[in-house]
Amino acid sequence: MTLRILADENIPAVEHYVGAVASVERFTGRELKPEQLQRADVLLVRSVTRVNADLLAGSAIRFVGTATSGVDHIDRDYLASAGIAFTHAPGSNANSVVEYVLAAISAVGDYLERVLAGAPVGVVGYGVIGKAVVARLQALGVKYRVYDPWLAPESIPRGAELAAVLDCAVITLHAELTRQEPWPSYHLLDGGALARIAPDSLLINASRGPVVDNRALSALLQRDAGRDVVLDVWEGEPCIDQALLRQVRYGTPHIAGYSLDGKLLATRMLVEVMARELGLPWQDPGSAAGPPPSLLVPQNCDTDAALLRQVLRQRYDIAVDDAALRGVTLGADSTAASAGFDQLRRQYPERRELLGSRADTGRLPHRAKNLLANLGCLLEEPLP
């Protein structure tokens, strides 16, 4: 009998990667009902689907996979007790999030110039994505501080207390969502912590919405509208706070990790583990997408920041997603705004990463070539 897979409609190329070993049926993430699982062996989800006993009890599901790094939407204790194999995709979208963070820094004010000149970036959370952010900052020669109380201090480069991280010019959040003591990340940035951030600093949240107390953040921005905040994640998604969206510099619909490259890597990771756990014959068919398109490298940039800004924008312009979110949300009732938020995620346009992109470096100086290489680009020297 052919294996039956029920997969979120936003997980791309499942059919490509499973080949003939399984049939695939699609579902809408927030609308999955227990009765849809009765004829399925495998469930593949994203973060919008809560997987627990209420959903799975009485089903024949043998394997659950989530195409995300985070697993706070999965009741792993229940899966273990029910004998259901599980995997997730840690790191699959890490580079996508890294490039989102860099794009946000480059899009707001002069923060890119400041961090390249020595102002530190504070990183909250040193999991897979936090480590990827730090690695890219190191490659670019940017100073940083890291806060993650769950890890041994010796395992964190440039570890610091939260107060020191909040003193940085840019603060970027990559903590998993947990209410577990002694260091819950739920509302880690409450009113008191938010007030510690300097008015001329940039706050970016691309982790989970409730890591920041959204009500307290809105109140702070009401008092001080000049502060710079970029939010990709929100409390109460998909019904987000419209007032807060109006207040932030840029708001996006939880798509920091939504590059095509990251999505395809997640799919391949899930299918590979599924095949191994269920004893299926499987061979990696190769990527479902070709290499990223080549970059058009500007040859006349006067500064490192100008070069980075132009290159980053070729792959991702955060202002486009911000305008789309405002367009479907502001002024709409909660039902329409929620539907619009989810529709933006379902119909998200193809976004490729800088990582692995070929760049004709032409007559660029050596320093500029190093910058491109440190973004993960593949440099191509012109023929003599």
N, C-alpha and C positions, 0 to 999 in steps of 0.2 A: 504494500500500500504506500502511495506517495505521502511523504511528510507534508503536513498542512501548517503553513505559517500565517499568522495574523500580524500584520505590520502597520505601524503608523504611516499615514500617507506622506508625512514629511521626512521619512527615512528613504533616501534615494537609492536606486539601483539594487534593491534586494533581489529582484529577479535576475539581474546580471550575475550577482555573486553566488546565488544558490544553484543556478543552472537547472539541470534536470532532476536534482535530488529532492525538490520540494515544489509545491504549488503555493502561491502567495495571494492572500486576500488583504485588501487595505481597509483602514478605518480612520475616522477623525479622532484625534487625540483626546479631546475633552468629552467626547460623546460615546466612548466605549461602554457597552453594557455587558453584564455577565452572560446573557444568552448568546452573544456573538462568539463566545469562547467555546461553545459546546462541541464544535466540529474542528477545533484547532489543537495542534500539538505544541506549537511554539508561539510565544507572544513577544513581539519586538516593539518597544515603546520609546517615547521621549519624555521629557520632564513634566509635561502637562498631564500625564496619566498616572494616577495613584494605583499602585499594584499591591493588593493586600488580600486578606481572606474574603472580604466582601465581594471582591471581583472574581477571585479564582476558585472559591469553594465549589465543589461539584464538577469542575471542568476536568478535561484530560490533558491539561497543559503539563508538559514535561520540561520545558526550558523557557526561561524569561531572560531577555536581554534589553538593556536600555542604551540607546545610542548617545549617551551623555557621560561626562566625567562624574558629575554629582549623582548621588543615589538616595537623597533624602525623600524621594517619592516612592521608594521601594521598601516594603516590609520584608527585610531579609531574614528576620527570625522566622516569620511564617513560611517563607519559601524553604528554608532549611528543614523546618518541622514537617513540611509536606513532601519532602524529597524532590523538590523542583530545583533543577540546576539553574544557576544564575551567572550572568556576567554583565559588565558594563564596558565603557570605552574610554578609560582614563587617558588623557593626553591627546585624544583624537582631534579635539578642537582647540588645543592649547595654542598653536601658532596663529590660528584665526583670532583668538582673543588677544594675543600679544599685538598683532597688527591693528586690531581695533583700538587698543589702548594707545599705541603710538599715533594712530590717526586722530584720536581725541586730543592728545597733547598738542599735536601739530595744528589743530583747527582752532584752538582757543587762545587768543591773545599771543603773548610772546613766551609761553611756557616752554616751547621747544628750544628757543634760544637760551632760556635760563638754565634748563637742565644740561644742555650741551656745554654751558659755561661753568658748570660745577654745582648748581643747586641740586639737592638730593631728591630722589623719588622714594616715597614710602610705600612699601608693599605689605599688605595685610593678608596673611595666609601664604604658607610655603608648601602647598601641595603641588600637584603636577603642573597646574597652570601658573601658580606663583613662581615655581622654579623656572618655568619657561620665560616668564617676564624678566626675572632676574638675569637669566642667561643672556637675553637680548640687550638688557641695559649694560651688562658687563661688556658685551661685544662692541657696543657703541661708545664705551668709555664714560657712561653716566654713573654718577654716584647714587647709592641707594641705602636704605635701611629696611630691615625685615622684622615683622612681628608675627610670631606664631607660638603661643604659649604651650601648645600641645606637643611640641617637638623638643628634644633635648637641645640645650643651647649650643652645644658643640656641633650640631648638625645644621645650624643656620649660619650662613655667611652674613656678617654685619648685623647680627641680631640686635634688637633694641626693644625697649618697653614701648607700649602703645603711645604714650605721651610723646616720645621722641619721634615716632613715625608720623604722628599727626602734626609735628612741627615742620614737615618737609614741604617743599614747594608744590609737589604733586603727590597725592595720596591715591593709590589704586587698590581696590578691594578684590580679593580672590579667596575668601574664606568659605569653607563649606558651611551650610546652615545646620546648626545644632543648638539645642537647648540644654545640652548635657553640662553639668557642673564638673569642674569648677570654673571653666572658661567658656560659657555659652557664647555663640556668635550671634544669636538672635538679639537684635537691637544692640549690638556691640557699639555702634555709633548712635548713642542716645543723645538727648539734648545736651548733657554735660560734655560728652566727647566732641560733639559737633562744634560746640562753642570754643573748644580749644584750637580748632583749625584757624589759621590766620586768614584774614579777609582777602589776602592776595595769593591764596593757594587754590589749587584745582583739585576737586574731589571727583573720582571716577568710581562708579560701582558697576562691575560686570560679573558679580558673583551670584548672589541671591538677594531679592528685594528686601526681605526682613532683616538683613544684616545692618541696614540703616533704618532707624525709626523715621519713617516717611513723614509722619505728622510733625515730629520735632524739626525735621529738616525744612519742611514747608514754613513752619513758624520762624525759623532762623532766616530764611530767605525773604520772608515778609518784612522782617526787621532790617535786613541788610541785603537789598536786591542786587548789590554789586558783586556778590560772591559767585564763583565759577563752579558749576556742578554739571557733570555728565552722568546720566543714568541710562543704563541698558536694562536694568531689572527693577521691579517695582513691587511694593506690597499690594496684595489683592489682585494680581494679574488673573485674567485679562482686564478687569475693571480697575483701571489705574486712576490716581488722583489727578484730575484735570488741572486743578490749581497748581499742583507741583510741576506738572508738565509745562505750564506757562512760565514758571519761575526758573527752570534750569536752562543752562546754555544750550545743551543738546539732550534730547530724549529719543531713545530708540526702542523697538519692541522686542527686547530679549533676543537679539540676533548677533551678539558679539562673536559667538562661536559658529556662525552659520555660513562660513565659506563652503563652497562646493568641495574643496579638497578635504576639509575636516569632516564633512558629512560622509564622503565616500570612504575615508579611512575608518570612521566609526562602523559603517556597514560591514566592511571587510573584516574588522576585528570581531564583530558579533557573529558573523557567519562562520568564521574560522573556529571559534570556540564552540559554537553550536554543533558543528560537524564532529568535532573531537568528542564532545560530551555524549552525543547521541550515536557515535560509531558510524558516521556516514562517510562514504567515499567522497572526497572533495579535493579539488585542485584550484589554487588561486588563478582566476581567469585574467588577472591583470586589471589595471585601473579602468573604470568605466568612463574616464575622461582623459583627454590628451594632456600634454604639458601645458602649463599656463602660457598665455600669449606673451610675446617678447615685450619688454619695456621700451618706451621711447625716452631715452635718457637725455635730459637737458644738458647742453654743453656750456652754458654761459651763466651758471649760478655763481654768485659772488661769495656765498657762505655755505657751510655745511647744512645749516638749518633750511636754507632755501632749496637746496638739492633734495634733502630728505622730504620736505613738505610736498614738493612737486611729484616725487616718486611715489610717496604714500598715497597721494590723492588719485594717482592713476589706477590703483587697485581698489581704493575705498574712499568715498566721500561721505563722511558722517552727516553732512547737511542734507543729503538726499533722503536718508532714512528718517531724520528728524522732521523734515517737511511732510513726509508721508504719514508719520504718526500723528502729527498735529492735524493734518487734513482729515483723518478719519475719526479723531477723538474730540477735539475741542468743539464745544457747542452741541455735541451729540448727547442723546440720553444714554444711560448706562448700558442698556442692552445693545444699542447700535455701536457704541464706543468699544464695548467688549468684543463684539463680532468683528469690528474693524481691526482691532489689535491682532486677533487670531488670523484674520484673513491676510494681513501683512506677513505673518510668519509662514502661512501655508503657501502663499504665492511669492515668496521671496525670490528676487532675481538672482541669477547665477553670479556669484562673487568668487573670483580666484585670488589666490594668495601671492604675495611677493616671493615667498620661499620657492626656490626652484625656477623662478622666472629668468629667462635669458636677457642679458643687458649688453648691448653694444656700447662699450665704454669710450670709443672714439679717442679723442684727444684729452680726456679727463685727466686731471692731475692724480698722482698716486693716492693722495689722501681721500679724494672723492671715490676712487675705485674701492678703497678699503671700506668706506661707508656702505657702498652697495653690497659688497661681499658680506659685511656684517649684518645686513638685512636678510641674508640667505639667497641673494641673487647669484646666478651663474654668469660670470663675466666672459664676454667674447671680445677679444682684441681684433681690431680691423686688420685685414690683410695688408702687407706692405705694398 
